[in-house]
Amino acid sequence: YLQRCETFPQIEMRAVSDLAPEAAKARGDEFGVPAVTPEELLQREDVDIVLNLTIPAAHVEVGLAAVAAGKHVYSEKPFGSSVAEAQKLMAAAEAAGVRLGCAPDTFMGGSHQLARQLLDDGCIGRPVAGTATLMLAGHERWHPNPDFYYSHPGGGPVMDMSPYYISDLVNCIGPVRRVSAFGSKSRESREIETGPRAGESVPVEVLTHVAGVMEFESGAVVQIVSSFDVKGHRHTPLEIYGTDGSMTIPDPNRFDGTVELYVGGEWVPQPLAHAHGDDNYRGVGLADMADAISTGRDHRANAQFALHVQDIMESLILSAETGQTVLLSTRCERPAALPTGGALGEFA
């Protein structure tokens, strides 16, 4: 985010803060931004939006404090520890007259916007099915403090990684009607493999493999697998199957990659026609939100969109835990597509 301030003229970092002052100072010194206490940051009159990059369990608490200070808030995913907590934050923001935004914003990447355009243009006909696959061996392999990935609230592969996949699918196909899932936990603890705590075990409180099905309001049925229990696989990240053809969509945790269409008996790579497709543009959602506040339009990674994604994830876990199909309690509209051929930071 700090690196992207120069990419997006809509945002300028005025201060950084952290409960660990040395962490804030290190980033502040690196990017020439003053490091302040959380209280000082919320009191600054030159701050319009608070970018909330805390751990998932603190997202709503920090968001509520910022809203109470009259600030707009853009949060890392997930939106909250639960749908109820997220709705509490939304109610506070509405009462204060401020906006909420939430990552991921990777669905605004060039390859994913291209996929959206091709679907809207009917290039594979009507979407009827698809797959979403996120399977890896767990974050303890590389993260020196992976505890929160395996604890409540906010832990597990569904809450941690599925936001990228589900957000992209909702952007492409629309809202989800109901879900069903099964889940498992392969072991009760994980051993940290790197950093000063290497060899230490952390308890596992969450499902670490969830296989589900999402039925979209359009009628499309998409299988989704989210796992921290798989050493290797050969599945592509996202595929959508239509009445007239099929589509592969690259890693939704990235902005770049190649979209391919299967039409007429062969897979054909599609030329990129959108910006934000050749690098890591984290922060594009924040910039879009700032631009939308200035121009009076809706921003794309908005609260209703993030709440629906949260609801889908929470419902998948609930279904896996109870064995019941779960009807979604929320819905959202698809975000507006980005302009074709637009420049970096051009949103309308």
Helices and strands as residue ranges (DSSP letters): G 3-5, E 16-17, H 21-31, E 35-36, H 38-43, E 49-52, G 56-58, H 59-68, E 72-75, H 83-96, E 100-102, G 106-108, H 110-120, E 127-135, G 139-141, G 147-150, H 157-173, E 176-184, E 189-191, E 201-203, E 209-216, E 221-227, E 238-242, E 246-249, E 260-262, E 267-269, H 284-295, H 303-322, E 326-327
